[in-house]
Amino acid sequence: MKIGIIGAGRIGSTLARHFVRIGHDVVISNSRGPKSLAGLVEEIGGTLRAVTAEQAATFGQVVVVCIPYGRYTELPTDALNDKVVIDTCNYYPERDGHDVELDDDRTTSSEKIRAHTGANLVKAFNAIHWANLRDRGRPKGDPGRAAIPISGTDTEAKAVVAGLIRDIGFDPVDTGDIGRGGRTHQPGGRLYGAELTAEAMNDLLRAGATT
Ligand SMILES: NC(=O)c1ccc[n+]([C@@H]2O[C@H](COP(=O)([O-])OP(=O)(O)OC[C@H]3O[C@@H](n4cnc5c(N)ncnc54)[C@H](OP(=O)(O)O)[C@@H]3O)[C@@H](O)[C@H]2O)c1
């Protein structure tokens, strides 16, 4: 699969490494331009190439957005419209600046990114610390295999993202749409940062865990 990654920090580079390892065709971008990513590309190797954010958005059959939430209005909207986009972003007001709608919980960061880009958005990889994402992948059936919560409206898009999660060694747990479901795994939500198996995470959801 062609995967475009926007944001080449801790989460973007960790996902790039995983997706290259399992055989995908991956491009990665940041805000400073492809030349600034030469070292990362050399280190990860394989199919990985550095491009602009616009090119990553155009290239990917799936595009992963891994930037500070406060910069989402810089995303290339035309190329992301209708595309399957994985949103890994979290809202941290101390880093991103205050967003009154989010402070009042009138909407969520993912819904705002979806509205801005027109993307077919799936929220995933936002609730796991980048070092666990790097190190805690395990084969299917391993009792220590960790869960990654996901949310979104489109079941086909969620199935694609769930497949990627399984292929890099984790179990996806579907929490529902990005509004209600997304709140369970955004900062402050019960599943945010929770280091659980899929069974334990599903138990929490069945028990009504939200925030
Ligand atoms: N760190 C974690 O453990 C973790 C876990 C889950 C989710 N998250 C969330 O995932 C997102 C990324 O986190 P991170 O820790 O990977 O951040 P990070 O290490 O600070 O990296 C951020 C990346 O975003 C790029 N970027 C910023 N604005 C951009 C733009 N307009 N276009 C393209 N690229 C842009 C930066 O590029 P430049 O350096 O060139 O500006 C940088 O490569 C955040 O929303 C974070 O809250 C983080």
The ligand as a Tripos MOL2 file, in Angstrom:
@<TRIPOS>MOLECULE
LIG
   48    52     1     0     0
SMALL
NO_CHARGES

@<TRIPOS>ATOM
      1 N1          4.9280   11.5930   21.4210 N.am      1 LIG1
      2 C1          4.0120   10.6620   21.6990 C.2       1 LIG1
      3 O1          4.2630    9.6900   22.4680 O.2       1 LIG1
      4 C2          2.6550   10.7560   21.0450 C.ar      1 LIG1
      5 C3          1.8370    9.6350   21.1300 C.ar      1 LIG1
      6 C4          0.5970    9.6590   20.4680 C.ar      1 LIG1
      7 C5          0.1960   10.7820   19.7750 C.ar      1 LIG1
      8 N2          0.9910   11.8830   19.7480 N.ar      1 LIG1
      9 C6          0.4820   13.0570   19.0150 C.3       1 LIG1
     10 O2          0.9050   12.8970   17.6550 O.3       1 LIG1
     11 C7          1.2720   14.1640   17.1260 C.3       1 LIG1
     12 C8          2.7670   14.1220   16.7810 C.3       1 LIG1
     13 O3          3.4840   13.8980   17.9860 O.3       1 LIG1
     14 P1          5.0710   13.7150   18.0030 P.3       1 LIG1
     15 O4          5.4270   13.4030   19.4150 O.co2     1 LIG1
     16 O5          5.4860   12.7930   16.9140 O.co2     1 LIG1
     17 O6          5.5290   15.2160   17.6690 O.3       1 LIG1
     18 P2          6.9820   15.7430   17.3260 P.3       1 LIG1
     19 O7          8.0070   14.7280   17.6880 O.co2     1 LIG1
     20 O8          7.0760   17.1130   17.9230 O.co2     1 LIG1
     21 O9          6.9580   15.8860   15.7270 O.3       1 LIG1
     22 C9          6.0630   16.7360   15.0880 C.3       1 LIG1
     23 C10         6.3280   16.6600   13.6000 C.3       1 LIG1
     24 O10         5.2870   17.4050   12.9410 O.3       1 LIG1
     25 C11         5.9190   18.1420   11.9040 C.3       1 LIG1
     26 N3          5.0670   19.2450   11.5090 N.ar      1 LIG1
     27 C12         4.6330   20.2930   12.2500 C.ar      1 LIG1
     28 N4          3.8420   21.0930   11.5050 N.ar      1 LIG1
     29 C13         3.7720   20.5320   10.2760 C.ar      1 LIG1
     30 C14         3.1320   20.8830    9.0760 C.ar      1 LIG1
     31 N5          2.3530   21.9670    9.0030 N.pl3     1 LIG1
     32 N6          3.3000   20.0930    7.9880 N.ar      1 LIG1
     33 C15         4.0770   18.9900    8.0610 C.ar      1 LIG1
     34 N7          4.7030   18.5910    9.1740 N.ar      1 LIG1
     35 C16         4.5600   19.3680   10.2740 C.ar      1 LIG1
     36 C17         7.2410   18.5720   12.4850 C.3       1 LIG1
     37 O11         8.0900   18.9730   11.4670 O.3       1 LIG1
     38 P3          9.1680   20.1320   11.6920 P.3       1 LIG1
     39 O12        10.0580   19.6550   12.7950 O.co2     1 LIG1
     40 O13         9.8320   20.2730   10.3660 O.co2     1 LIG1
     41 O14         8.3560   21.3620   12.0940 O.co2     1 LIG1
     42 C18         7.6590   17.2620   13.1530 C.3       1 LIG1
     43 O15         8.2740   16.4050   12.2210 O.3       1 LIG1
     44 C19         0.9290   15.2010   18.2020 C.3       1 LIG1
     45 O16        -0.3480   15.7210   17.9600 O.3       1 LIG1
     46 C20         0.9820   14.3870   19.4780 C.3       1 LIG1
     47 O17         0.1850   14.9690   20.5020 O.3       1 LIG1
     48 C21         2.2310   11.8840   20.3510 C.ar      1 LIG1
@<TRIPOS>BOND
     1     1     2 1
     2     2     3 2
     3     2     4 1
     4     4     5 ar
     5     4    48 ar
     6     5     6 ar
     7     6     7 ar
     8     7     8 ar
     9     8     9 1
    10     8    48 ar
    11     9    10 1
    12     9    46 1
    13    10    11 1
    14    11    12 1
    15    11    44 1
    16    12    13 1
    17    13    14 1
    18    14    15 2
    19    14    16 1
    20    14    17 1
    21    17    18 1
    22    18    19 2
    23    18    20 1
    24    18    21 1
    25    21    22 1
    26    22    23 1
    27    23    24 1
    28    23    42 1
    29    24    25 1
    30    25    26 1
    31    25    36 1
    32    26    27 ar
    33    26    35 ar
    34    27    28 ar
    35    28    29 ar
    36    29    30 ar
    37    29    35 ar
    38    30    31 1
    39    30    32 ar
    40    32    33 ar
    41    33    34 ar
    42    34    35 ar
    43    36    37 1
    44    36    42 1
    45    37    38 1
    46    38    39 2
    47    38    40 1
    48    38    41 1
    49    42    43 1
    50    44    45 1
    51    44    46 1
    52    46    47 1
@<TRIPOS>SUBSTRUCTURE
     1 LIG1         1 GROUP 0 **** ****
